[in-house]
Amino acid sequence: MSKVDISVLFSALLALAWQRGQSGAKDETKELQLDGALWAPIMALRHSNQVLPSILVLYAASSFSAAVYAGFTLGLHLEEGWLGSELSSNRSLAVHAAVCIWRAEKVEILLQRMQRSVTIVQNHGLGSSLKNSFSEPFTWFWPGFWGSARRLALLVVSSVGYGSFVRVVLPAVVFDECLWWLTTKTQDLFTRKVCALPMVLDLVVLPFLDFLHLVPVMTKVALMALLVYSDHDQCPILLVISALAWTGHNCHLTKTTLLEDLPDQLWQLWQSRAS
């Protein structure tokens, strides 16, 4: 097996372990209670999966500035890139570990999405679900299909298109998720321990700043689909479709944030001050 195959396998096993750990944490019976010494490190890894990949990427990068430049600029930077011309075994292992942990979260979310779809079918019956899917596809079929397909696209990009994904997108992706986590935790901690934030800062400024670090991810994934994966040696059509599906989801987030959520928040603030 190649290193990528092993990484994909570990991601799947890690996602299953996280799901088992979550269900075990909710179980109050002694017979099924999980051994804390065994599962605590695994669940600690799950709770740090928004931050640890960024730390590993910074360690694997040829320099701190190279990682930051690759993570927050909009171009492809294929020549040498953030990894440099030579990659030691330790840095290579850090890259594989970062992708493995990042991908494991996506596998876990995909499994949860599929489980919700299966539960809906079980509750309504297979025949009724199929009938409703044909009669009302955008209500019954599309949410489950798109929810699973766009998450599966991330797995395809990070496995079949592994090399290009690491060189082009990985720093931007892990920094985006890490900054989202840091912003959320800091905002919550400040509100609970110090004081409530001004409404403009809480509802408008911070969400907009949180959106800004998604922009490099959007541009890099789109450029990778059009300029890199179109000439890929292995499954170029599948990779282009997967990267474009990822881009489509990012565009939907942009539309929701900039054209719906933020204007609505601004209007509510205006209304509250006017009254």
C-alpha positions in Angstrom: 0.0 0.0 0.0 1.2 3.5 -0.7 1.5 6.2 1.9 -1.7 7.9 0.6 -3.6 4.6 0.9 -2.4 4.2 4.5 -3.4 7.8 5.2 -6.9 7.2 3.8 -7.2 4.0 5.9 -6.1 5.7 9.1 -8.6 8.6 8.4 -11.4 6.1 8.1 -10.4 4.2 11.2 -9.9 7.4 13.2 -13.4 8.7 12.1 -15.0 5.4 13.2 -13.1 5.6 16.5 -14.3 9.1 17.1 -17.9 8.0 16.5 -17.5 5.0 18.8 -15.9 7.3 21.4 -18.9 9.7 21.2 -21.4 7.0 21.6 -19.4 5.5 24.5 -19.3 8.8 26.2 -23.1 9.0 26.3 -23.4 5.4 27.5 -24.0 5.2 31.3 -23.9 1.5 31.7 -20.7 0.0 33.3 -20.7 -2.9 30.9 -20.4 -0.7 27.8 -18.4 2.2 29.4 -15.3 2.9 27.5 -11.9 2.6 29.1 -10.9 6.3 29.7 -7.1 5.6 29.5 -7.6 4.0 26.0 -10.1 6.5 24.5 -9.0 9.8 26.1 -6.1 10.3 23.7 -8.3 9.5 20.7 -11.0 11.9 21.7 -8.4 14.5 22.6 -7.3 14.2 19.0 -10.8 14.8 17.9 -11.3 17.9 20.0 -8.0 19.3 18.6 -8.7 18.5 15.0 -9.3 22.1 14.1 -5.9 23.2 15.4 -3.5 20.3 15.2 -3.3 20.1 11.4 -2.2 23.8 11.3 0.6 23.1 13.8 1.7 20.1 11.7 1.6 22.2 8.5 3.8 24.9 10.1 6.2 22.2 11.2 6.3 20.7 7.8 6.8 23.9 5.9 10.2 25.0 4.7 9.7 28.2 6.7 6.9 29.9 8.7 6.6 32.7 6.1 6.3 30.1 3.3 3.4 28.5 5.1 1.7 31.8 5.8 2.2 33.0 2.2 0.7 29.7 0.9 -2.2 29.9 3.3 -3.3 33.5 2.8 -2.5 34.4 -0.8 -4.7 33.6 -3.7 -2.3 32.0 -6.3 -1.3 28.5 -6.9 2.5 28.8 -6.1 3.4 25.4 -7.7 7.1 26.1 -8.1 8.8 24.8 -4.9 5.8 26.0 -2.9 5.5 26.0 0.9 7.3 22.6 1.3 10.5 23.7 -0.5 12.7 21.6 -2.7 13.7 19.0 -0.2 11.4 17.2 2.3 12.8 15.3 5.3 11.1 12.1 6.6 9.8 14.0 9.7 8.3 16.8 7.7 6.8 14.3 5.3 5.2 12.4 8.2 3.8 15.7 9.5 2.2 16.4 6.2 0.6 13.0 6.1 -0.6 13.3 9.7 -2.1 16.7 9.0 -4.1 15.4 6.0 -5.1 12.3 7.9 -6.6 14.2 10.8 -8.2 16.8 8.5 -9.7 14.0 6.4 -10.9 12.0 9.4 -13.2 14.8 10.4 -14.7 14.9 6.9 -15.2 11.1 7.0 -17.0 11.4 10.3 -19.2 14.2 9.0 -20.0 12.2 5.9 -21.0 9.2 8.0 -23.2 11.4 10.1 -24.9 12.8 7.0 -25.5 9.4 5.6 -26.9 8.1 8.9 -29.4 11.0 8.9 -30.5 10.1 5.4 -30.9 6.5 6.3 -32.9 7.4 9.4 -35.3 9.5 7.3 -35.8 6.6 4.8 -36.4 4.2 7.7 -38.9 6.5 9.4 -40.9 7.1 6.2 -40.4 3.8 4.4 -38.4 3.1 1.3 -41.4 3.2 -1.1 -42.7 6.5 0.3 -39.2 8.1 0.3 -38.7 7.1 -3.4 -42.1 8.4 -4.4 -41.5 11.7 -2.6 -38.0 12.0 -4.1 -39.6 11.9 -7.6 -42.5 14.2 -6.8 -40.5 16.7 -4.7 -36.8 16.2 -5.6 -35.5 19.5 -4.2 -37.2 18.7 -0.8 -36.5 15.0 -0.5 -33.7 14.0 -2.8 -31.4 17.0 -3.2 -30.5 17.8 0.4 -29.3 14.3 1.2 -27.6 13.8 -2.1 -25.8 17.2 -2.1 -25.0 16.9 1.6 -23.2 13.6 1.0 -21.8 14.4 -2.4 -20.0 17.6 -1.4 -18.4 15.9 1.6 -17.4 12.9 -0.6 -15.8 15.4 -3.0 -13.4 16.5 -0.2 -12.3 12.9 0.3 -11.7 12.4 -3.4 -9.6 15.6 -3.7 -7.6 14.7 -0.6 -6.9 11.1 -1.7 -7.0 10.7 -5.5 -5.6 14.2 -6.0 -3.4 14.1 -2.9 -0.2 15.6 -4.2 -1.8 18.7 -5.8 -4.1 19.1 -2.8 -1.1 19.2 -0.4 0.9 21.6 -2.6 -1.9 24.0 -3.5 -4.7 24.0 -0.9 -3.7 22.3 2.4 -2.2 25.4 4.2 -5.2 27.6 3.3 -7.7 24.9 4.3 -6.2 24.1 7.7 -5.6 27.8 8.5 -9.2 28.6 7.6 -10.6 26.0 10.0 -8.1 26.9 12.7 -8.9 30.6 12.6 -12.6 29.8 12.6 -12.1 27.7 15.8 -9.9 30.4 17.4 -12.4 33.1 16.6 -15.4 31.1 18.0 -13.6 30.0 21.2 -12.2 33.5 21.9 -15.5 35.2 21.3 -17.3 32.7 23.6 -14.6 32.9 26.3 -14.5 36.7 26.2 -18.3 36.9 26.4 -18.5 34.5 29.4 -15.5 35.7 31.4 -15.2 39.4 30.6 -18.3 41.1 29.1 -20.7 41.0 26.2 -19.2 42.2 22.9 -20.8 45.2 21.2 -23.5 44.0 18.8 -21.8 45.5 15.7 -18.6 43.6 16.5 -20.4 40.4 17.5 -22.9 40.2 14.6 -21.2 42.0 11.8 -17.4 42.6 12.1 -16.3 39.2 13.4 -18.5 37.2 11.0 -17.1 39.2 8.1 -13.5 38.8 9.3 -14.2 35.1 9.8 -15.3 35.0 6.2 -12.2 36.6 4.8 -9.9 33.7 5.5 -12.2 31.5 3.4 -11.4 33.5 0.3 -8.0 31.9 -0.3 -9.6 28.5 0.0 -12.2 29.4 -2.6 -9.7 30.7 -5.2 -7.2 28.0 -4.7 -9.7 25.1 -5.0 -11.2 26.7 -8.1 -7.8 27.3 -9.7 -6.8 23.8 -8.8 -9.9 22.4 -10.5 -9.3 24.3 -13.7 -5.6 24.5 -14.1 -4.2 21.5 -12.2 -6.7 18.7 -12.1 -7.7 19.1 -15.7 -4.3 17.7 -16.7 -4.0 15.2 -13.8 -2.8 11.7 -14.7 -5.3 9.9 -12.6 -9.1 10.4 -12.9 -9.0 14.0 -14.1 -12.8 14.3 -14.7 -13.6 13.0 -11.2 -11.1 15.4 -9.7 -12.4 18.4 -11.6 -16.0 17.6 -10.7 -15.0 17.1 -7.0 -13.0 20.3 -6.8 -15.8 22.2 -8.5 -18.4 20.7 -6.1 -16.2 22.0 -3.3 -16.0 25.4 -5.0 -19.8 25.4 -5.4 -20.3 24.9 -1.7 -17.8 27.7 -0.9 -19.7 30.0 -3.3 -22.9 29.1 -1.6 -21.4 30.0 1.8 -20.2 33.3 0.3 -23.7 34.1 -1.0 -25.3 33.2 2.3 -22.8 35.2 4.3 -22.5 38.4 2.2 -25.9 38.6 0.6 -28.2 37.2 3.4 -26.7 36.9 6.9 -24.7 40.1 7.1 -27.3 42.4 5.5 -29.9 40.8 7.7 -27.8 41.5 10.8 -27.1 45.1 9.7 -30.9 45.6 9.2 -31.7 44.3 12.6 -29.1 46.5 14.2 -30.5 49.5 12.3 -34.0 48.7 13.4 -33.0 48.2 17.1 -31.2 51.6 17.1 -34.0 53.4 15.3 -36.5 52.1 17.8 
